[in-house]
């Protein structure tokens, strides 16, 4: 029955901030799976950052998060320290859903940059928020409206989908609030690392499980988060172009690599940004 429920959840894509996903399985022949990072240990280098990690599921069951395959660790996907030209103060998380990166702003004009995947709902909110809830192995619950309007799809999940490896929110989630109210905008992990750096048909902002775990440990309730609008992204990152693999890269880098001008679509002025956000997903937050 558990496998049947999992298959149904993945087929639906769990609208909103729970993305459609394909679960990556551990490979016992991969040496990175053998050098598993202990629970709570801090990675010392990039090899350890994306190695397999021991973790504990709800209920206390041990679980090994698979290592991220090298093919997914593109230059823009892997975590790295970079110069930062934004106005935000150190300690702020800055999400750019158009350049598909997240910055953890550091002192001295630098930031730690992470690659992200962006779903439809990832572009449905912009502006300032704060982290007001953190959850390891988060659960997911469809809204009453989803159950009422599409009972054939969501009635079976009315009681919620428990956190764990079958839940596409991944290993950790940060919940953003503004003015004391839940925005229903989430920064979370994924069980499908192949999606990082790409646009997805559902979900908010997802990172490699290893990246969201470290951000989760470093972040505090009340920490500031800024989600850029399209206009802000264009001003600070410049125009982006899509690659055949489904990633985005700065148009200037594409031009330098190919010696050709960026496509017209990449340099077009951004459309007006709508910042109102009503998510079709409601997480299992006590009191909601």
C-alpha positions as CSV (number, residue, x, y, z in Angstrom):
1,X,0.0,0.0,0.0
2,X,2.9,2.4,0.9
3,X,4.4,1.9,-2.6
4,X,1.0,2.6,-4.2
5,X,0.5,5.8,-2.3
6,X,4.1,6.9,-3.2
7,X,3.4,6.2,-6.9
8,X,0.2,8.2,-6.8
9,X,1.9,11.2,-5.1
10,X,4.7,11.3,-7.6
11,X,2.3,11.0,-10.5
12,X,0.3,14.0,-9.3
13,X,3.3,16.1,-8.7
14,X,1.8,17.3,-5.5
15,X,0.8,20.7,-7.0
16,X,2.4,23.8,-5.7
17,X,5.4,23.6,-3.4
18,X,5.7,19.9,-3.6
19,X,7.3,19.2,-6.9
20,X,7.0,16.2,-9.2
21,X,10.1,14.1,-8.7
22,X,12.0,11.0,-9.6
23,X,13.7,9.5,-6.5
24,X,17.4,8.9,-6.9
25,X,18.5,5.6,-5.5
26,X,21.8,4.9,-3.7
27,X,24.5,3.2,-5.7
28,X,26.5,0.8,-3.5
29,X,29.3,0.8,-6.1
30,X,29.8,4.6,-6.0
31,X,32.8,5.3,-3.7
32,X,31.1,8.6,-2.6
33,X,28.4,6.4,-1.1
34,X,31.0,4.5,1.0
35,X,32.4,7.7,2.5
36,X,29.1,8.7,4.1
37,X,29.1,11.9,6.2
38,X,27.9,11.2,9.8
39,X,24.7,12.7,11.1
40,X,25.3,16.4,12.0
41,X,28.9,16.5,10.7
42,X,30.1,19.6,8.9
43,X,31.6,18.9,5.4
44,X,35.2,20.0,5.0
45,X,35.4,20.2,1.2
46,X,33.3,19.9,-1.9
47,X,33.8,16.2,-2.1
48,X,32.2,15.9,1.3
49,X,29.5,18.4,0.7
50,X,27.9,16.3,-2.0
51,X,28.8,12.9,-0.7
52,X,26.2,10.6,0.8
53,X,25.0,11.6,4.2
54,X,23.6,9.7,7.1
55,X,20.4,11.2,8.4
56,X,17.5,10.2,10.6
57,X,13.9,10.0,9.4
58,X,10.8,11.0,11.4
59,X,10.4,8.2,13.9
60,X,14.2,7.7,14.3
61,X,14.9,5.4,11.4
62,X,18.4,5.8,9.9
63,X,18.5,6.8,6.3
64,X,21.3,7.5,3.8
65,X,20.9,10.4,1.5
66,X,22.5,9.5,-1.8
67,X,25.6,11.3,-3.1
68,X,24.9,13.8,-5.8
69,X,26.2,12.5,-9.1
70,X,29.0,14.6,-10.7
71,X,27.0,15.1,-13.9
72,X,24.5,17.3,-11.9
73,X,27.3,19.4,-10.3
74,X,27.5,22.0,-13.1
75,X,29.4,25.2,-12.6
76,X,26.2,27.1,-11.6
77,X,24.7,24.2,-9.6
78,X,27.5,23.5,-7.2
79,X,28.0,25.5,-4.1
80,X,30.7,28.2,-4.3
81,X,31.8,31.5,-2.8
82,X,31.4,34.3,-5.3
83,X,31.5,38.2,-5.4
84,X,28.1,39.7,-4.5
85,X,26.8,43.0,-5.8
86,X,23.3,43.1,-4.2
87,X,22.3,45.5,-1.5
88,X,21.3,42.9,1.1
89,X,23.0,42.6,4.5
90,X,25.1,39.7,5.5
91,X,23.0,36.8,6.8
92,X,20.2,37.4,4.2
93,X,19.2,34.6,1.9
94,X,18.5,35.9,-1.6
95,X,16.5,33.8,-4.0
96,X,16.7,34.7,-7.8
97,X,14.2,32.4,-9.5
98,X,15.1,33.8,-12.9
99,X,18.9,33.2,-12.7
100,X,18.1,30.0,-10.7
101,X,20.5,30.7,-7.9
102,X,20.2,31.3,-4.2
103,X,22.7,33.5,-2.3
104,X,23.7,33.3,1.3
105,X,25.1,36.8,1.7
106,X,28.4,37.0,3.5
107,X,30.4,40.0,4.8
108,X,32.9,41.7,2.5
109,X,30.9,41.8,-0.7
110,X,30.7,38.0,-1.1
111,X,28.1,35.3,-0.9
112,X,27.8,31.6,-1.0
113,X,25.9,30.7,-4.2
114,X,23.7,27.6,-4.6
115,X,22.0,26.2,-7.7
116,X,18.2,25.8,-7.5
117,X,15.3,24.4,-9.4
118,X,12.3,26.6,-9.8
119,X,8.7,25.6,-10.2
120,X,5.7,27.6,-11.3
121,X,5.1,28.8,-7.8
122,X,8.8,29.9,-7.5
123,X,8.0,32.9,-9.6
124,X,4.7,33.7,-7.9
125,X,6.2,35.7,-5.0
126,X,8.7,38.5,-4.7
127,X,9.9,40.8,-2.0
128,X,11.0,40.5,1.6
129,X,10.1,37.7,4.0
130,X,11.5,35.9,7.1
131,X,12.0,32.3,8.0
132,X,9.4,31.5,10.7
133,X,9.4,27.8,10.5
134,X,11.9,25.1,9.8
135,X,11.1,21.4,9.3
136,X,13.3,18.3,8.9
137,X,11.7,15.8,6.5
138,X,8.6,18.0,6.0
139,X,5.2,16.6,5.4
140,X,2.7,17.9,2.9
141,X,-1.1,18.4,3.0
142,X,-3.4,19.4,0.2
143,X,-5.6,22.4,0.9
144,X,-9.3,22.0,1.6
145,X,-10.0,23.7,-1.7
146,X,-7.9,21.1,-3.6
147,X,-9.7,18.2,-1.9
148,X,-13.1,19.8,-2.6
149,X,-12.5,20.7,-6.2
150,X,-10.5,17.6,-7.3
151,X,-11.5,14.9,-4.8
152,X,-10.5,12.1,-7.3
153,X,-6.9,13.3,-7.1
154,X,-6.5,14.7,-3.6
155,X,-9.1,13.1,-1.2
156,X,-6.7,10.2,-0.6
157,X,-4.1,12.6,0.7
158,X,-6.4,14.8,2.8
159,X,-4.7,13.5,5.9
160,X,-1.3,14.6,4.6
161,X,1.8,12.9,3.1
162,X,4.3,12.1,5.9
163,X,7.9,13.4,5.6
164,X,10.4,10.9,4.3
165,X,12.2,9.8,1.2
166,X,8.8,9.3,-0.7
167,X,7.9,13.0,-0.1
168,X,9.2,15.2,-2.9
169,X,9.9,18.1,-0.5
170,X,13.1,16.3,0.4
171,X,15.1,16.4,3.6
172,X,14.5,19.9,4.9
173,X,12.3,22.9,4.3
174,X,12.3,26.6,5.3
175,X,8.9,28.3,5.5
176,X,8.7,32.0,4.6
177,X,6.4,34.4,6.3
178,X,5.6,38.1,5.7
179,X,3.8,40.3,8.2
180,X,3.2,37.4,10.4
181,X,1.4,35.4,7.7
182,X,2.5,32.3,5.8
183,X,3.4,33.1,2.2
184,X,3.2,29.4,1.3
185,X,6.6,30.0,-0.3
186,X,9.1,27.2,0.5
187,X,12.8,26.7,0.1
188,X,13.3,22.9,0.3
189,X,15.2,19.8,-0.8
190,X,14.4,17.3,-3.5
191,X,14.6,13.6,-4.1
192,X,15.3,14.3,-7.7
193,X,18.8,16.0,-7.9
194,X,18.7,15.9,-11.7
195,X,16.2,18.8,-11.6
196,X,18.5,21.3,-9.9
197,X,19.3,24.2,-12.2
198,X,16.2,23.7,-14.3
199,X,12.6,24.9,-14.5
200,X,10.0,22.4,-13.3
201,X,6.3,22.2,-13.8
202,X,5.5,22.3,-10.0
203,X,7.1,23.4,-6.8
204,X,8.7,26.5,-5.2
205,X,12.5,26.6,-4.7
206,X,14.4,23.4,-4.3
207,X,18.1,22.6,-3.7
208,X,20.2,19.5,-3.5
209,X,19.4,17.8,-0.2
210,X,23.0,18.3,1.0
211,X,22.7,22.1,0.3
212,X,19.3,22.6,2.1
213,X,20.5,20.5,5.1
214,X,23.5,22.9,5.6
215,X,21.4,26.0,5.1
216,X,18.8,24.6,7.5
217,X,21.5,24.1,10.2
218,X,22.9,27.6,9.6
219,X,19.7,29.5,9.4
220,X,17.7,30.9,12.4
221,X,14.1,31.7,12.9
222,X,13.6,35.4,12.0
223,X,16.4,35.4,9.3
224,X,15.7,37.7,6.4
225,X,15.0,36.3,2.9
226,X,14.7,38.4,-0.3
227,X,13.1,36.9,-3.4
228,X,14.0,38.9,-6.5
229,X,11.5,40.1,-9.0
230,X,12.3,39.6,-12.7
231,X,13.3,43.3,-13.1
232,X,15.7,43.0,-10.1
233,X,17.2,39.8,-11.6
234,X,17.8,41.4,-14.9
235,X,19.4,44.4,-13.3
236,X,21.7,42.4,-11.0
237,X,22.4,39.3,-13.0
238,X,21.9,40.4,-16.6
239,X,19.9,38.5,-19.2
240,X,20.0,34.7,-19.1
241,X,19.7,32.2,-21.9
242,X,18.6,28.6,-21.9
243,X,21.0,25.8,-22.8
244,X,19.9,22.7,-24.7
245,X,20.2,20.7,-21.4
246,X,17.6,22.9,-19.7
247,X,19.8,25.1,-17.6
248,X,20.3,28.9,-17.8
249,X,23.5,30.8,-18.2
250,X,24.3,34.5,-18.4
251,X,24.0,35.7,-21.9
252,X,27.4,37.4,-21.7
253,X,29.0,34.0,-20.9
254,X,27.2,32.4,-23.8
255,X,28.4,35.2,-26.1
256,X,32.0,35.0,-24.9
257,X,32.0,31.2,-25.4
258,X,30.4,31.2,-28.9
259,X,31.4,34.6,-30.2
260,X,27.8,35.3,-31.2
261,X,25.3,37.8,-29.9
262,X,22.8,36.7,-27.2
263,X,19.4,35.7,-28.5
264,X,16.9,38.5,-28.7
265,X,14.7,36.8,-26.1
266,X,17.4,36.9,-23.6
267,X,17.8,40.7,-23.7
268,X,14.1,41.6,-23.8
269,X,12.8,43.9,-21.1
270,X,11.1,41.8,-18.3
271,X,7.3,41.7,-18.1
272,X,5.6,43.3,-15.2
273,X,6.0,41.3,-12.0
274,X,3.0,40.3,-10.0
275,X,3.9,39.8,-6.4
276,X,0.6,38.5,-5.0
277,X,0.8,34.8,-4.3
278,X,-1.8,32.2,-3.5
279,X,-0.3,28.8,-3.4
280,X,-2.4,25.7,-4.1
281,X,-0.4,23.8,-1.5
282,X,-0.7,24.0,2.2
283,X,1.9,22.3,4.3
284,X,1.0,20.5,7.5
285,X,1.7,23.4,9.8
286,X,0.0,23.1,13.2
287,X,-2.8,25.6,13.4
288,X,-3.3,26.0,9.6
